Amino acid sequence: MARNRLIALGLFAAALAGISLVGGPVSYGFFFFTLTVPVISLIYTLILLFRFKIYQELETRSVVAESPVQFYFTLQNEDLFAHAGIRTGFFTDYSTITGLDSSTVYELLPHTGVSNRTTLVCRYRGEYEIGVRTVTVMDYLRLFSITFRNPETLRVTVMPRWEVLRGVACLEELAASARDSLITPNDPDVLVREYVPGDDIRTIHWKATARTGQPMVRTRIGEESPGISILMDSCRYDEAPDRYLPPENKLLETTLSLAYYYPARGIRTAVYAFDQGVCRYTLENTGSYERFYAELARFRFRPDSTQEKLFAAADTEPAIYRGNAVILVLSAWSDAAGAMVSQLGKSAIPVLVCLVTDEACGIPETEEGARVHFLTIGTDESLTEVFA
Amino acid sequence: MKIFFYELLYVSAVSLGAATLLFPLLGAGELFWLVVTVIVLLSGILTGFKNAGWTVRMLLTAGAVTVVSAILLLNRNEAIHEVFVGHAALLWLPVIAVFTFLAGEGVARIRLFRILVAAGSGLSLIPCAALSIRVEKLFVVAVLSLLLLTAAEEIQRTWKKSGSTDGVAHLVTLAPFLLVTMLLVAIAPVSEKPYDWAFVKKIAAQAEKGMRELHIRLSIGNDRDPSESMMGFSGRGQIFGRLHDSEEEIMVLSGLTPGIRYEKLTGKTFDTFDGQEWTDTDSSGLRDVTLDTISLLASAEEFTDHREDLIHRATMQIRYRKINTAYVFHPLKTIAAGSWAAAARLQEGGGDLLWPGVKSFRTEYTVPYFRINRDHDLFLEYLRGSKLPSYSSFAPNAMMVAGQDAADYSYEDLLRHREHVYEVYARPVELSGELRADLDALCAGVSAPCDRMVLLEGMLRGLSYTDQPGKLPERVKGETEFLDYFLKESREGYCSHFATALVLLARAEGLPARYVQGYLVPVGGETEVVVRAAMAHAWAEVYYDGAGWIPYEPTPIYEVMSRWETVEEREKLTEAAVVSPVGPPEHETVEAPDPEPEEEETHHIRIPWYAVAIPVAAGLLFAVFLLTILKLIRRIRFGRLTERERFAALCRRNLMLLRLLNLGIGETETLREYGSRIAAAAGAENVAFLRFLEDHLYDGSYDPREGESVATETGQRLAERLQKEHPLRSLRARMQTGM
């Protein structure tokens, strides 16, 4: 394009020199030619700007992070003249489209279109724009190109992903301490309920099962057995989306994965977060995980939902201190977190601290005797590999 | 169709160019547009003939027959016959059209040939322009069209794109933009002369002016003393040194009276000469400049009733440019009073006008002053009897000049001014004996001081002018030595020497005289003039009672004259111009009668009705005949096909009809899917043939006769429907299929 512009400019300069020195149809004709060609090319480009049509659609509006989804993309020419050069740019900050190259230039003859069906992967949980970001239109002589922002972008709400963790040692330790509180065969338990897929088979009440002919599992009544409490850091630490989306995405992913791990083993789990007040999400069993996931996936991180507020609110939740173990899922280590761990240590509650960060940090100091286990999780790391 | 339009683009460009190029060879005179149109049209028709189906070819042939028969019939008309006889070369038009068609086809089809023709024809314009070879504008348009088409196609070829990249379709669908481009070029104005970039020159002049003013602002210093090198003018009275030849613009004078040849602008006056240099010791606190002017007005009024014979009131606007000065440059006999003087807060001292501070670039002021008719005999006569005006004349003139400030200009002030002038400017100068004898001889018999001054001025103007007289010898230590050296020994110099000499000689005659430095501006009759540094000048002024200071120009090379006709002279001239005319004797004139206009032979071209009706009828008949033959041929051919081939042909026709009914098959659609999709819109009975077609295409297990029957009936139904819903498409279908 630069070459063509230089040639056009050079010819125009030559034409100017021509009419300055010589009269006649040749010099004037050439001058108006070098003047008119770029003007008409520019007009063509401007017409293209207003006449160009683009359609894009996602297979589903509900997208899960790092899960491919079908993306349909169509460029259409509804005019009587060719669209000589169209190029599209895509949002690439938080999503990836396979099979479509931003450098590809398309030509569309009248009443024709280009359709592509490909896959799109959103990297992080959150709400952001995907698909076509910019459109560049060019004229037939490659003199002009105008880039404009796509006014009709696709905005999606991406749900967090989660993983099914299996046989993680540090998690098993906590599970073991929690399982101690499980009902023993001699404990009086009154209520049983029907078995639902996902319940730990160790909680099956065989007598009730034999009696009813259907698998029945124990349900504790009376004093609640909290099992595992997960405290999730609720603070948004940065204004820029490329800074806050990855850690928040991994925080939720870790919380959701951990929250699923224990109920799958018959251990009740509660997740505590802070959003203008303490938010409590309980998960009795994996059967209600879908509801739990939907509620927690909508959680909003805020800059003023600091760790101090979270832990202060957690102090008002007796169930946490009656529980058997606590998992802290944090973006950063703070004095408030240290104080919380100390407090939990005084109550002899084992703590697992999951630090979601890309920065290299050492193990924070804690009081001697505290049963604390630290784990660092990178924002792009697989939980399975981390917990392996 | 796209191939046709694609080829038509190139064929049209080539035929247009060839037609304009070959036209001079045809000798068709004023038939330029007819020739070009016919050639381009014929080439286009040939292109259409080549790309069309047989039906269109037949119709075009029928049209050609119509035209030929019309020409043959019309040829019987003598007027039209003369057109063809007179321009026999027109018979070559079809040949040229065929040639240009073939060339255009070659350009369209062969890439290398296209590039060579486009480049060659483009380059051929260069010598045409350089050597002023006359070419038609249409030829230029044709060549540029070809270049544009070639460029668009080559750019498309090298541009890597996805999607529909068919170069032919690309060019055809972009043709409207290309055609608009060339149309604008075709209608653009053309001049035989190179373009006069008047507005650019104006912009350049404005820019240059701006740059010059910026340069002036930057180069003007803040020093109070005027820089001699910059302005030429000096506030010091040195009479030696290098003359300034700088063309720097010092100031601009405008609003001048038309017809003035020269204007002197006084900068500074000097009174004392020590042999080498003039100094200013005049410390008068009187408003000498204005008093001098009022004195002139009053005394002139006492001398003559027509004061305008001696003095004229004028104004000039002065605008400083590259100057930094405390001196108010002004003409002699300025009115340094009134609103302009008050606004500028002018200061008068020692015969000079001064600004309150230092003025520089863009200072503007309007000076009212009086021009004197110095070189008129009447003025000389006035000077001979010049005396101080009386109070009765002075007071009203003071009122007229100074207005409400007249009280500042009293008669007593005038008397004190005169006394001061004689005290400072009339110090006696002693001449050497030899010089005194020479001057006495020169002025022998002339008693009036003003007349003696004229003689002395003339004597000095007889010396030589040089811009490099060298320094004065050290022995010149006074006025007497200077005069002896200059008048006896050197006898050459520049303005400073001559002015100094005249001042000293005037004083030797007992007249008050002063040395003046300023600018001598050659106005040349213009009303606006630029004062340049090289115009810096020195001259002498002599004081006469009543008239005040009167300038003299002793420097040889300057012819400074201020003279205009008196009222009496003008009246005499007016009388002399009135002469009674004596015309020729009256005599009868017989006008020749207007010749009767000759009757022109008019040749009206009358086209008889049969000359139109017969060819049209012949063409139509021929077309019908051809179409009938074509239909017969198709039927015979169809009959010779096998059953399966006939079925296939019928299916193709039905699919075409469905497409014309906007029920065409999709690109990736199977026949079954297609049938299911259009069953509702087309009717189940009209898609039944698709089942047979599917069998025909895949395994061939079907009854061809039944299939043919179904297809035939379907075709009839679809044709009827098409005729009802889309009559034009129906006609097209008929022409294509010969139904």
Interface residues (C-beta under 8 A of the other chain):
Chain A: N4 G18 I19 S20 L21 V22 G23 G24 P25 V26 S27 Y28 G29 F30 F32 F33 T36 V37 I40 S41 I43 Y44 L75 L80 F81 A82 A84 G85 T104 V105 Y106 E107 L108 L109 P110 T112 V114 Y140 L141 R142
Chain B: L125 C128 A129 A130 S132 R134 V135 E136 K137 V140 V141 L144 L148 A151 A152 I155 Q156 W159 K160 K161 S162 G163 S164 T165 D166 A169 H170 T173 L174 P176 F177 V180 T181 L184 V185 A188 P189 V190 S191 E192 K193 P194 Y195 W197
